[in-house]
Amino acid sequence: MASQSRTVLITGVTRGLGRAMAEEFVKQGHTVVGCARSRAEIEKLRKRFDKKHDFEVVDLRIEAQVESWAKRILASFNPPDLLLNNAGIINSKAPLWNISSEEFSQLIDVNIKGVTYVIRNFVPAMVARKHGVIVNFSSGWGRSASPQFAPYCATKWAIEGLTSALAQELPEGMAAVPLNPGVINTDMLRSSWEEGAASYPPPDQWARKAVPFLLALGPKDNGKQLSVPE
C-alpha cells in the first residue's frame, strides 16, 4: 500500500512538521493538498511544487473558510487517503491564572474547533468510500501534563478523547488515530523549551521517519494511541 500514490491532506502545511511532511510526501510521489494562514508562505509552496498539488490560504478558526476549501478540493480531487490534522498553536509560558481568556479561546479555536471543522467537511466524503485514515496530531502533553502549559495540555487531551470517539463512529475499513509526533526541534518547541530544543531532531529529519510510518497506517490502527517511532 505504501508504494501506491496517495492523496494526502495536511493542515498547517507551511511551517514545522507540516512543511517537512509536505516535502517528504511529494518526494515519495504522493499528491499533497494543504492549507495554512500565511498567504506569503502558501505562495512559496505553489511556486515550489507543480500543479498536481494544491495549497490554499485557510483560517481553520473560521468554519466557512474550511467549508469553502473542502468543496473546492473535493470537486477536484478524490477524498483524502490520509488526512493529517497537524495545525496547532501553543500558549505563552505562564500559570493558568495568568493566561487571558482571549489566548485560551484562540487555542480552543485552532487546536480543537479547527480539527473538528476539517473532519466535518472532509470526512463524510471519506466515509462514503469507506476508505481513508484520519490522523489528529496530539502531543506527549496530550497524555501527560506540564506546568505553565495548561491550555495547550487541555486541547491535546481533548484531541485524544475526540479521536477515540471518532474511531468508534467510522465504518469498517477506515481509521482515526491520535498521534504523538514526538519531540522535534520546531518553533513551537523552542518557544516552550529554548535551552533544550536544539538536542532534538529538526523537522526534515523527523519527516523521513514519520512519513513511512503514516503511510503504513490502516484499519488495524483504528482508535490506537500511537507515537512516531524515534
Phi and psi restraints in degrees (value plus and minus 20) as a CYANA .aco file:
   2 ALA   PHI     -83.9   -43.9
   2 ALA   PSI     -41.7    -1.7
   3 SER   PHI    -102.5   -62.5
   3 SER   PSI     -35.6     4.4
   4 GLN   PHI     -96.9   -56.9
   4 GLN   PSI     126.4   166.4
   5 SER   PHI     -90.1   -50.1
   5 SER   PSI     110.0   150.0
   6 ARG   PHI    -135.1   -95.1
   6 ARG   PSI     138.3   178.3
   7 THR   PHI    -117.5   -77.5
   7 THR   PSI      98.3   138.3
   8 VAL   PHI    -136.7   -96.7
   8 VAL   PSI     103.4   143.4
   9 LEU   PHI    -121.8   -81.8
   9 LEU   PSI     110.0   150.0
  10 ILE   PHI    -150.3  -110.3
  10 ILE   PSI     102.9   142.9
  11 THR   PHI    -110.4   -70.4
  11 THR   PSI     134.2   174.2
  12 GLY   PHI      43.7    83.7
  12 GLY   PSI      27.1    67.1
  13 VAL   PHI    -103.8   -63.8
  13 VAL   PSI     -28.5    11.5
  14 THR   PHI    -115.7   -75.7
  14 THR   PSI     -29.3    10.7
  15 ARG   PHI    -158.3  -118.3
  15 ARG   PSI     141.1   181.1
  16 GLY   PHI      31.3    71.3
  16 GLY   PSI    -149.3  -109.3
  17 LEU   PHI     -85.2   -45.2
  17 LEU   PSI     -57.9   -17.9
  18 GLY   PHI     -79.9   -39.9
  18 GLY   PSI     -67.3   -27.3
  19 ARG   PHI     -85.3   -45.3
  19 ARG   PSI     -62.9   -22.9
  20 ALA   PHI     -84.1   -44.1
  20 ALA   PSI     -60.3   -20.3
  21 MET   PHI     -85.9   -45.9
  21 MET   PSI     -61.5   -21.5
  22 ALA   PHI     -77.5   -37.5
  22 ALA   PSI     -67.1   -27.1
  23 GLU   PHI     -77.9   -37.9
  23 GLU   PSI     -65.4   -25.4
  24 GLU   PHI     -92.4   -52.4
  24 GLU   PSI     -60.6   -20.6
  25 PHE   PHI     -83.0   -43.0
  25 PHE   PSI     -63.6   -23.6
  26 VAL   PHI     -81.8   -41.8
  26 VAL   PSI     -64.1   -24.1
  27 LYS   PHI     -78.7   -38.7
  27 LYS   PSI     -53.4   -13.4
  28 GLN   PHI    -108.8   -68.8
  28 GLN   PSI     -14.7    25.3
  29 GLY   PHI      73.4   113.4
  29 GLY   PSI      -4.8    35.2
  30 HIS   PHI    -117.4   -77.4
  30 HIS   PSI     138.1   178.1
  31 THR   PHI    -111.4   -71.4
  31 THR   PSI     107.8   147.8
  32 VAL   PHI    -130.9   -90.9
  32 VAL   PSI     109.1   149.1
  33 VAL   PHI    -136.5   -96.5
  33 VAL   PSI     106.0   146.0
  34 GLY   PHI    -164.7  -124.7
  34 GLY   PSI     143.3   183.3
  35 CYS   PHI    -161.9  -121.9
  35 CYS   PSI     139.2   179.2
  36 ALA   PHI    -185.6  -145.6
  36 ALA   PSI     152.9   192.9
  37 ARG   PHI    -107.2   -67.2
  37 ARG   PSI     -44.2    -4.2
  38 SER   PHI    -102.3   -62.3
  38 SER   PSI      93.1   133.1
  39 ARG   PHI     -84.2   -44.2
  39 ARG   PSI     -59.7   -19.7
  40 ALA   PHI     -82.2   -42.2
  40 ALA   PSI     -62.2   -22.2
  41 GLU   PHI     -92.7   -52.7
  41 GLU   PSI     -55.1   -15.1
  42 ILE   PHI     -83.2   -43.2
  42 ILE   PSI     -60.9   -20.9
  43 GLU   PHI     -81.4   -41.4
  43 GLU   PSI     -57.1   -17.1
  44 LYS   PHI     -82.5   -42.5
  44 LYS   PSI     -61.5   -21.5
  45 LEU   PHI     -86.8   -46.8
  45 LEU   PSI     -58.8   -18.8
  46 ARG   PHI     -82.3   -42.3
  46 ARG   PSI     -56.0   -16.0
  47 LYS   PHI     -96.1   -56.1
  47 LYS   PSI     -51.5   -11.5
  48 ARG   PHI     -94.9   -54.9
  48 ARG   PSI     -59.6   -19.6
  49 PHE   PHI    -130.4   -90.4
  49 PHE   PSI     134.8   174.8
  50 ASP   PHI     -95.3   -55.3
  50 ASP   PSI     158.0   198.0
  51 LYS   PHI     -92.0   -52.0
  51 LYS   PSI     -29.3    10.7
  52 LYS   PHI     -90.4   -50.4
  52 LYS   PSI     -37.3     2.7
  53 HIS   PHI    -120.2   -80.2
  53 HIS   PSI     141.2   181.2
  54 ASP   PHI    -160.8  -120.8
  54 ASP   PSI     108.9   148.9
  55 PHE   PHI    -150.9  -110.9
  55 PHE   PSI     113.9   153.9
  56 GLU   PHI    -156.1  -116.1
  56 GLU   PSI     127.6   167.6
  57 VAL   PHI    -101.5   -61.5
  57 VAL   PSI      96.1   136.1
  58 VAL   PHI    -161.3  -121.3
  58 VAL   PSI     112.6   152.6
  59 ASP   PHI    -117.2   -77.2
  59 ASP   PSI      87.8   127.8
  60 LEU   PHI     -84.7   -44.7
  60 LEU   PSI     -33.7     6.3
  61 ARG   PHI     -95.2   -55.2
  61 ARG   PSI     -33.3     6.7
  62 ILE   PHI    -133.5   -93.5
  62 ILE   PSI      85.9   125.9
  63 GLU   PHI     -82.2   -42.2
  63 GLU   PSI     -53.2   -13.2
  64 ALA   PHI     -80.4   -40.4
  64 ALA   PSI     -56.3   -16.3
  65 GLN   PHI     -88.7   -48.7
  65 GLN   PSI     -60.8   -20.8
  66 VAL   PHI     -84.1   -44.1
  66 VAL   PSI     -62.3   -22.3
  67 GLU   PHI     -82.8   -42.8
  67 GLU   PSI     -65.0   -25.0
  68 SER   PHI     -82.8   -42.8
  68 SER   PSI     -63.2   -23.2
  69 TRP   PHI     -80.7   -40.7
  69 TRP   PSI     -66.7   -26.7
  70 ALA   PHI     -82.2   -42.2
  70 ALA   PSI     -62.0   -22.0
  71 LYS   PHI     -81.0   -41.0
  71 LYS   PSI     -62.2   -22.2
  72 ARG   PHI     -87.5   -47.5
  72 ARG   PSI     -64.1   -24.1
  73 ILE   PHI     -85.7   -45.7
  73 ILE   PSI     -65.0   -25.0
  74 LEU   PHI     -90.9   -50.9
  74 LEU   PSI     -37.2     2.8
  75 ALA   PHI    -101.3   -61.3
  75 ALA   PSI     -38.1     1.9
  76 SER   PHI    -133.6   -93.6
  76 SER   PSI     -42.0    -2.0
  77 PHE   PHI    -149.2  -109.2
  77 PHE   PSI     141.5   181.5
  78 ASN   PHI     -86.0   -46.0
  78 ASN   PSI     135.6   175.6
  79 PRO   PHI     -74.3   -34.3
  79 PRO   PSI     130.2   170.2
  80 PRO   PHI     -78.1   -38.1
  80 PRO   PSI     119.0   159.0
  81 ASP   PHI     -98.6   -58.6
  81 ASP   PSI     -51.0   -11.0
  82 LEU   PHI    -159.6  -119.6
  82 LEU   PSI      95.6   135.6
  83 LEU   PHI    -128.8   -88.8
  83 LEU   PSI      97.8   137.8
  84 LEU   PHI    -132.1   -92.1
  84 LEU   PSI      81.5   121.5
  85 ASN   PHI    -100.8   -60.8
  85 ASN   PSI      65.0   105.0
  86 ASN   PHI    -118.4   -78.4
  86 ASN   PSI     -50.0   -10.0
  87 ALA   PHI     -78.8   -38.8
  87 ALA   PSI     117.8   157.8
  88 GLY   PHI    -190.1  -150.1
  88 GLY   PSI     138.5   178.5
  89 ILE   PHI    -150.7  -110.7
  89 ILE   PSI     144.0   184.0
  90 ILE   PHI    -144.9  -104.9
  90 ILE   PSI     133.0   173.0
  91 ASN   PHI     -99.8   -59.8
  91 ASN   PSI     141.0   181.0
  92 SER   PHI     -86.3   -46.3
  92 SER   PSI     129.3   169.3
  93 LYS   PHI     -91.9   -51.9
  93 LYS   PSI      91.1   131.1
  94 ALA   PHI    -189.8  -149.8
  94 ALA   PSI     135.9   175.9
  95 PRO   PHI     -79.6   -39.6
  95 PRO   PSI     132.0   172.0
  96 LEU   PHI     -73.1   -33.1
  96 LEU   PSI     -61.0   -21.0
  97 TRP   PHI     -90.3   -50.3
  97 TRP   PSI     -31.2     8.8
  98 ASN   PHI    -119.7   -79.7
  98 ASN   PSI     -19.8    20.2
  99 ILE   PHI    -106.1   -66.1
  99 ILE   PSI     104.6   144.6
 100 SER   PHI     -88.2   -48.2
 100 SER   PSI     137.1   177.1
 101 SER   PHI     -82.8   -42.8
 101 SER   PSI     -52.8   -12.8
 102 GLU   PHI     -85.5   -45.5
 102 GLU   PSI     -63.6   -23.6
 103 GLU   PHI     -87.0   -47.0
 103 GLU   PSI     -62.1   -22.1
 104 PHE   PHI     -80.8   -40.8
 104 PHE   PSI     -64.0   -24.0
 105 SER   PHI     -81.9   -41.9
 105 SER   PSI     -57.6   -17.6
 106 GLN   PHI     -83.0   -43.0
 106 GLN   PSI     -60.6   -20.6
 107 LEU   PHI     -83.4   -43.4
 107 LEU   PSI     -63.3   -23.3
 108 ILE   PHI     -80.6   -40.6
 108 ILE   PSI     -63.7   -23.7
 109 ASP   PHI     -84.7   -44.7
 109 ASP   PSI     -60.8   -20.8
 110 VAL   PHI    -102.6   -62.6
 110 VAL   PSI     -72.7   -32.7
 111 ASN   PHI     -98.4   -58.4
 111 ASN   PSI     -44.5    -4.5
 112 ILE   PHI    -134.9   -94.9
 112 ILE   PSI     -77.6   -37.6
 113 LYS   PHI     -84.2   -44.2
 113 LYS   PSI     -60.4   -20.4
 114 GLY   PHI     -79.7   -39.7
 114 GLY   PSI     -61.8   -21.8
 115 VAL   PHI     -81.6   -41.6
 115 VAL   PSI     -63.9   -23.9
 116 THR   PHI     -84.5   -44.5
 116 THR   PSI     -60.2   -20.2
 117 TYR   PHI     -83.1   -43.1
 117 TYR   PSI     -60.0   -20.0
 118 VAL   PHI     -85.6   -45.6
 118 VAL   PSI     -64.0   -24.0
 119 ILE   PHI     -80.8   -40.8
 119 ILE   PSI     -67.2   -27.2
 120 ARG   PHI     -80.4   -40.4
 120 ARG   PSI     -54.1   -14.1
 121 ASN   PHI    -118.2   -78.2
 121 ASN   PSI     -36.0     4.0
 122 PHE   PHI    -132.3   -92.3
 122 PHE   PSI     -54.5   -14.5
 123 VAL   PHI     -88.1   -48.1
 123 VAL   PSI     -53.4   -13.4
 124 PRO   PHI     -75.1   -35.1
 124 PRO   PSI     -57.2   -17.2
 125 ALA   PHI     -88.6   -48.6
 125 ALA   PSI     -52.3   -12.3
 126 MET   PHI     -91.6   -51.6
 126 MET   PSI     -60.8   -20.8
 127 VAL   PHI     -82.6   -42.6
 127 VAL   PSI     -57.9   -17.9
 128 ALA   PHI     -79.5   -39.5
 128 ALA   PSI     -51.3   -11.3
 129 ARG   PHI    -110.7   -70.7
 129 ARG   PSI     -30.8     9.2
 130 LYS   PHI      33.4    73.4
 130 LYS   PSI      25.8    65.8
 131 HIS   PHI    -170.9  -130.9
 131 HIS   PSI     119.1   159.1
 132 GLY   PHI     106.9   146.9
 132 GLY   PSI     137.9   177.9
 133 VAL   PHI    -142.7  -102.7
 133 VAL   PSI     110.5   150.5
 134 ILE   PHI    -127.1   -87.1
 134 ILE   PSI     102.6   142.6
 135 VAL   PHI    -136.2   -96.2
 135 VAL   PSI      94.7   134.7
 136 ASN   PHI    -120.5   -80.5
 136 ASN   PSI      96.2   136.2
 137 PHE   PHI     -90.5   -50.5
 137 PHE   PSI     102.2   142.2
 138 SER   PHI    -125.1   -85.1
 138 SER   PSI    -158.5  -118.5
 139 SER   PHI    -190.1  -150.1
 139 SER   PSI     142.9   182.9
 140 GLY   PHI     -78.6   -38.6
 140 GLY   PSI     -48.4    -8.4
 141 TRP   PHI    -104.1   -64.1
 141 TRP   PSI     -10.1    29.9
 142 GLY   PHI    -116.7   -76.7
 142 GLY   PSI     -25.5    14.5
 143 ARG   PHI    -148.4  -108.4
 143 ARG   PSI     -20.5    19.5
 144 SER   PHI    -167.8  -127.8
 144 SER   PSI    -185.2  -145.2
 145 ALA   PHI    -168.7  -128.7
 145 ALA   PSI     143.5   183.5
 146 SER   PHI    -164.9  -124.9
 146 SER   PSI     119.8   159.8
 147 PRO   PHI     -83.2   -43.2
 147 PRO   PSI     128.2   168.2
 148 GLN   PHI      56.2    96.2
 148 GLN   PSI     -16.0    24.0
 149 PHE   PHI    -152.0  -112.0
 149 PHE   PSI      14.6    54.6
 150 ALA   PHI     -77.5   -37.5
 150 ALA   PSI     -63.8   -23.8
 151 PRO   PHI     -82.1   -42.1
 151 PRO   PSI     -62.9   -22.9
 152 TYR   PHI     -83.1   -43.1
 152 TYR   PSI     -66.9   -26.9
 153 CYS   PHI     -77.1   -37.1
 153 CYS   PSI     -63.6   -23.6
 154 ALA   PHI     -78.8   -38.8
 154 ALA   PSI     -62.7   -22.7
 155 THR   PHI     -88.6   -48.6
 155 THR   PSI     -56.2   -16.2
 156 LYS   PHI     -97.5   -57.5
 156 LYS   PSI     -53.1   -13.1
 157 TRP   PHI     -81.9   -41.9
 157 TRP   PSI     -57.6   -17.6
 158 ALA   PHI     -82.5   -42.5
 158 ALA   PSI     -61.1   -21.1
 159 ILE   PHI     -82.4   -42.4
 159 ILE   PSI     -58.2   -18.2
 160 GLU   PHI     -80.5   -40.5
 160 GLU   PSI     -67.3   -27.3
 161 GLY   PHI     -88.5   -48.5
 161 GLY   PSI     -63.4   -23.4
 162 LEU   PHI     -77.7   -37.7
 162 LEU   PSI     -64.7   -24.7
 163 THR   PHI     -90.8   -50.8
 163 THR   PSI     -57.6   -17.6
 164 SER   PHI     -82.1   -42.1
 164 SER   PSI     -60.2   -20.2
 165 ALA   PHI     -89.2   -49.2
 165 ALA   PSI     -63.4   -23.4
 166 LEU   PHI     -77.4   -37.4
 166 LEU   PSI     -60.4   -20.4
 167 ALA   PHI     -78.5   -38.5
 167 ALA   PSI     -52.3   -12.3
 168 GLN   PHI     -97.9   -57.9
 168 GLN   PSI     -34.1     5.9
 169 GLU   PHI    -114.8   -74.8
 169 GLU   PSI     -35.6     4.4
 170 LEU   PHI     -98.1   -58.1
 170 LEU   PSI     131.1   171.1
 171 PRO   PHI     -93.0   -53.0
 171 PRO   PSI     142.4   182.4
 172 GLU   PHI     -78.5   -38.5
 172 GLU   PSI     119.0   159.0
 173 GLY   PHI      84.3   124.3
 173 GLY   PSI     -28.5    11.5
 174 MET   PHI    -137.1   -97.1
 174 MET   PSI     154.5   194.5
 175 ALA   PHI    -172.8  -132.8
 175 ALA   PSI     126.5   166.5
 176 ALA   PHI    -146.3  -106.3
 176 ALA   PSI     112.7   152.7
 177 VAL   PHI    -153.6  -113.6
 177 VAL   PSI     108.2   148.2
 178 PRO   PHI    -105.5   -65.5
 178 PRO   PSI     106.9   146.9
 179 LEU   PHI    -138.6   -98.6
 179 LEU   PSI     106.0   146.0
 180 ASN   PHI    -109.0   -69.0
 180 ASN   PSI      92.4   132.4
 181 PRO   PHI     -92.7   -52.7
 181 PRO   PSI     -35.9     4.1
 182 GLY   PHI      80.9   120.9
 182 GLY   PSI    -189.7  -149.7
 183 VAL   PHI    -123.7   -83.7
 183 VAL   PSI      96.4   136.4
 184 ILE   PHI    -149.2  -109.2
 184 ILE   PSI     125.1   165.1
 185 ASN   PHI     -97.5   -57.5
 185 ASN   PSI      62.9   102.9
 186 THR   PHI    -134.8   -94.8
 186 THR   PSI     151.8   191.8
 187 ASP   PHI     -76.5   -36.5
 187 ASP   PSI     -58.1   -18.1
 188 MET   PHI     -84.8   -44.8
 188 MET   PSI     -64.1   -24.1
 189 LEU   PHI     -85.3   -45.3
 189 LEU   PSI     -61.5   -21.5
 190 ARG   PHI     -83.6   -43.6
 190 ARG   PSI     -51.3   -11.3
 191 SER   PHI     -90.0   -50.0
 191 SER   PSI     -44.4    -4.4
 192 SER   PHI    -125.8   -85.8
 192 SER   PSI     -38.6     1.4
 193 TRP   PHI    -174.3  -134.3
 193 TRP   PSI      43.9    83.9
 194 GLU   PHI     -78.0   -38.0
 194 GLU   PSI     -59.9   -19.9
 195 GLU   PHI     -93.1   -53.1
 195 GLU   PSI     -40.9    -0.9
 196 GLY   PHI    -129.7   -89.7
 196 GLY   PSI     -32.0     8.0
 197 ALA   PHI     -80.9   -40.9
 197 ALA   PSI     -56.9   -16.9
 198 ALA   PHI     -84.1   -44.1
 198 ALA   PSI     -36.8     3.2
 199 SER   PHI    -103.2   -63.2
 199 SER   PSI     -20.7    19.3
 200 TYR   PHI    -128.7   -88.7
 200 TYR   PSI     138.9   178.9
 201 PRO   PHI     -87.2   -47.2
 201 PRO   PSI     127.6   167.6
 202 PRO   PHI     -93.4   -53.4
 202 PRO   PSI     144.9   184.9
 203 PRO   PHI     -76.8   -36.8
 203 PRO   PSI     -59.8   -19.8
 204 ASP   PHI     -85.8   -45.8
 204 ASP   PSI     -58.1   -18.1
 205 GLN   PHI     -86.6   -46.6
 205 GLN   PSI     -63.6   -23.6
 206 TRP   PHI     -78.8   -38.8
 206 TRP   PSI     -62.4   -22.4
 207 ALA   PHI     -83.6   -43.6
 207 ALA   PSI     -49.6    -9.6
 208 ARG   PHI     -84.7   -44.7
 208 ARG   PSI     -47.0    -7.0
 209 LYS   PHI    -112.0   -72.0
 209 LYS   PSI     -57.6   -17.6
 210 ALA   PHI     -89.3   -49.3
 210 ALA   PSI     -61.1   -21.1
 211 VAL   PHI     -83.1   -43.1
 211 VAL   PSI     -68.0   -28.0
 212 PRO   PHI     -80.2   -40.2
 212 PRO   PSI     -56.2   -16.2
 213 PHE   PHI     -82.6   -42.6
 213 PHE   PSI     -65.0   -25.0
 214 LEU   PHI     -85.4   -45.4
 214 LEU   PSI     -60.4   -20.4
 215 LEU   PHI     -86.4   -46.4
 215 LEU   PSI     -43.3    -3.3
 216 ALA   PHI    -105.9   -65.9
 216 ALA   PSI     -27.4    12.6
 217 LEU   PHI     -89.4   -49.4
 217 LEU   PSI     126.4   166.4
 218 GLY   PHI    -180.6  -140.6
 218 GLY   PSI    -187.8  -147.8
 219 PRO   PHI     -73.5   -33.5
 219 PRO   PSI     -49.5    -9.5
 220 LYS   PHI     -82.9   -42.9
 220 LYS   PSI     -40.0     0.0
 221 ASP   PHI    -118.3   -78.3
 221 ASP   PSI     -17.3    22.7
 222 ASN   PHI     -77.4   -37.4
 222 ASN   PSI     105.0   145.0
 223 GLY   PHI      62.3   102.3
 223 GLY   PSI     -22.9    17.1
 224 LYS   PHI     -99.4   -59.4
 224 LYS   PSI     119.8   159.8
 225 GLN   PHI    -102.5   -62.5
 225 GLN   PSI      88.9   128.9
 226 LEU   PHI    -135.3   -95.3
 226 LEU   PSI     140.9   180.9
 227 SER   PHI    -154.5  -114.5
 227 SER   PSI     125.7   165.7
 228 VAL   PHI     -87.6   -47.6
 228 VAL   PSI     108.4   148.4
 229 PRO   PHI     -80.8   -40.8
 229 PRO   PSI     124.2   164.2
